[in-house]
Amino acid sequence: MPTYDYRCKECGHAFEELQSMSADALIECPSCGKPALKRLMTAGAGMIFKGSGFYLTDYKKTSSDTTESKPKTESKKEGDTQVKKSDPSPPDTSKR
């Protein structure tokens, strides 16, 4: 149920009221008793995500997911040497 803001046009009293969306707007001010309430337009609290079924709880990668997707590197053994293969560039065949 949403919370609605009200303000009295006569005395200026402002308050919030928890009402269902289908409920009629309040008319009588609880402070002065006059029928001068006006429902105010507010931004509201926004969306609240609770429970399962959302990105953070269901689809977020965990630390174990990221380690499994990384390629495993081989550890060098003592005495092994790494040979760099150089990619020889093709000979320049263009004539100037």
C-alpha positions as CSV (number, residue, x, y, z in Angstrom):
1,M,0.0,0.0,0.0
2,P,1.3,3.4,-0.9
3,T,1.8,6.3,1.5
4,Y,0.1,9.6,0.5
5,D,1.0,13.1,1.7
6,Y,-1.8,15.5,2.6
7,R,-1.8,19.2,3.6
8,C,-4.6,21.2,4.9
9,K,-5.4,24.4,3.0
10,E,-6.8,26.1,6.1
11,C,-4.3,25.4,8.9
12,G,-1.3,24.1,6.9
13,H,-1.1,20.8,8.8
14,A,0.8,18.2,6.7
15,F,0.9,14.5,7.3
16,E,1.3,11.1,5.6
17,E,-1.4,8.5,5.4
18,L,-1.0,4.8,4.4
19,Q,-3.9,4.0,2.1
20,S,-4.8,1.5,-0.6
21,M,-4.7,2.8,-4.2
22,S,-8.4,2.3,-4.6
23,A,-9.3,4.3,-1.4
24,D,-10.9,7.7,-1.7
25,A,-8.7,10.7,-0.8
26,L,-9.2,12.1,2.7
27,I,-11.1,15.3,3.1
28,E,-11.3,16.3,6.8
29,C,-8.1,17.6,8.5
30,P,-7.3,15.7,11.7
31,S,-5.8,18.9,13.2
32,C,-8.5,21.6,12.6
33,G,-11.4,19.3,11.5
34,K,-12.2,21.4,8.4
35,P,-12.8,19.7,5.0
36,A,-9.8,21.4,3.4
37,L,-7.3,18.5,2.8
38,K,-5.4,18.3,-0.5
39,R,-3.5,15.2,-1.6
40,L,0.0,16.1,-2.6
41,M,1.9,14.7,-5.5
42,T,5.2,13.2,-4.3
43,A,8.0,11.1,-5.8
44,G,7.4,8.3,-3.4
45,A,9.9,5.8,-2.1
46,G,10.7,4.2,-5.4
47,M,10.9,0.5,-6.1
48,I,11.9,-1.9,-3.3
49,F,13.3,-5.2,-4.4
50,K,12.9,-7.9,-1.8
51,G,13.2,-11.7,-2.1
52,S,14.7,-13.8,-4.8
53,G,14.5,-13.3,-8.5
54,F,16.6,-10.3,-8.9
55,Y,20.1,-9.7,-10.3
56,L,21.9,-9.3,-7.0
57,T,20.6,-12.6,-5.7
58,D,20.4,-14.8,-8.8
59,Y,22.7,-13.6,-11.6
60,K,25.6,-11.9,-9.9
61,K,28.9,-13.7,-10.4
62,T,30.5,-15.0,-7.3
63,S,34.2,-15.1,-6.7
64,S,34.2,-18.8,-7.6
65,D,32.6,-18.0,-10.9
66,T,35.3,-15.6,-11.9
67,T,38.1,-17.9,-10.9
68,E,36.7,-20.8,-12.9
69,S,36.4,-18.8,-16.1
70,K,40.0,-17.6,-16.0
71,P,42.5,-19.8,-18.0
72,K,44.8,-21.7,-15.8
73,T,48.4,-20.9,-16.2
74,E,51.1,-23.5,-16.0
75,S,53.7,-23.1,-13.4
76,K,57.3,-23.2,-14.6
77,K,59.5,-26.0,-13.4
78,E,63.0,-25.3,-12.4
79,G,65.3,-25.5,-15.3
80,D,62.6,-24.9,-17.9
81,T,63.4,-22.1,-20.3
82,Q,60.8,-20.1,-22.2
83,V,61.6,-19.8,-25.9
84,K,60.1,-16.7,-27.6
85,K,59.1,-17.3,-31.1
86,S,59.4,-14.2,-33.1
87,D,57.0,-13.8,-36.0
88,P,59.2,-12.8,-38.9
89,S,57.5,-10.2,-40.9
90,P,57.1,-11.0,-44.6
91,P,59.7,-9.5,-46.9
92,D,58.8,-6.2,-48.5
93,T,57.9,-7.0,-52.0
94,S,56.7,-3.6,-53.0
95,K,59.0,-1.7,-55.3
96,R,59.6,2.0,-54.8
